[in-house]
Amino acid sequence: MMTINQQLQQILKLSVKDRLHLIGQIWDSLKSETKEQSISLSEAQEIELSRRSELLHHGSAKTYSLEEMKALKLTR
């Protein structure tokens, strides 16, 4: 059996399109598994999630468009 690092090295050889497809498959598998299992957050995670939720609810969260994120990445 391959280690996680060995698996990652194989994954990194895939095309961007294939890696994105794999991400989608992994994400979908997490969604179905988390419905079956109770995943608990730490107290710090709960606090941060509540803080961010409040910012979104009150319209004061800073959001970025995809174009802004791409531009931000190019400047770093």
C-alpha positions in Angstrom: 0.0 0.0 0.0 1.3 3.5 -0.9 1.8 6.1 1.7 -0.1 9.4 1.5 3.0 11.1 0.2 3.4 8.5 -2.5 -0.2 8.9 -3.5 0.2 12.7 -3.6 3.2 12.3 -5.9 1.0 10.2 -8.3 -1.8 12.7 -8.1 0.5 15.6 -8.9 1.3 13.9 -12.2 -2.3 14.2 -13.3 -3.4 17.1 -15.5 -5.1 20.1 -13.8 -8.4 18.9 -15.3 -8.1 15.5 -13.8 -7.0 16.8 -10.4 -10.0 19.1 -10.3 -12.2 16.2 -11.1 -10.6 14.2 -8.3 -11.2 17.1 -5.9 -14.8 17.0 -6.8 -15.1 13.3 -6.2 -13.3 13.6 -2.8 -15.6 16.5 -1.9 -18.7 14.5 -2.8 -17.5 11.6 -0.8 -17.0 13.8 2.3 -20.5 15.3 2.0 -22.1 11.8 2.0 -19.9 10.5 4.8 -20.3 13.6 7.1 -24.1 13.1 6.9 -23.6 9.7 8.4 -21.0 10.7 11.0 -21.1 13.5 13.4 -18.0 15.6 13.0 -17.5 18.0 15.8 -15.6 21.2 15.7 -13.2 22.5 18.3 -14.4 25.4 20.5 -12.1 27.8 18.5 -13.5 26.5 15.2 -17.1 27.0 16.5 -16.3 30.6 17.6 -14.6 31.4 14.2 -17.5 29.9 12.3 -20.0 31.9 14.3 -18.0 35.1 13.8 -17.9 34.6 10.0 -21.5 33.7 9.9 -22.5 36.9 11.7 -20.3 39.0 9.3 -22.1 37.4 6.3 -25.5 37.7 8.0 -25.0 41.5 8.6 -23.5 42.1 5.2 -20.1 43.2 6.6 -18.0 40.3 5.3 -15.4 41.2 2.7 -15.9 39.0 -0.3 -13.9 38.7 -3.5 -14.8 37.8 -7.0 -12.9 35.2 -8.9 -11.2 37.9 -11.0 -10.1 39.7 -7.8 -8.7 36.5 -6.4 -6.8 35.8 -9.6 -5.4 39.3 -9.6 -4.4 38.9 -5.9 -2.6 35.7 -6.7 -0.6 37.4 -9.5 0.6 40.2 -7.2 2.0 37.9 -4.5 
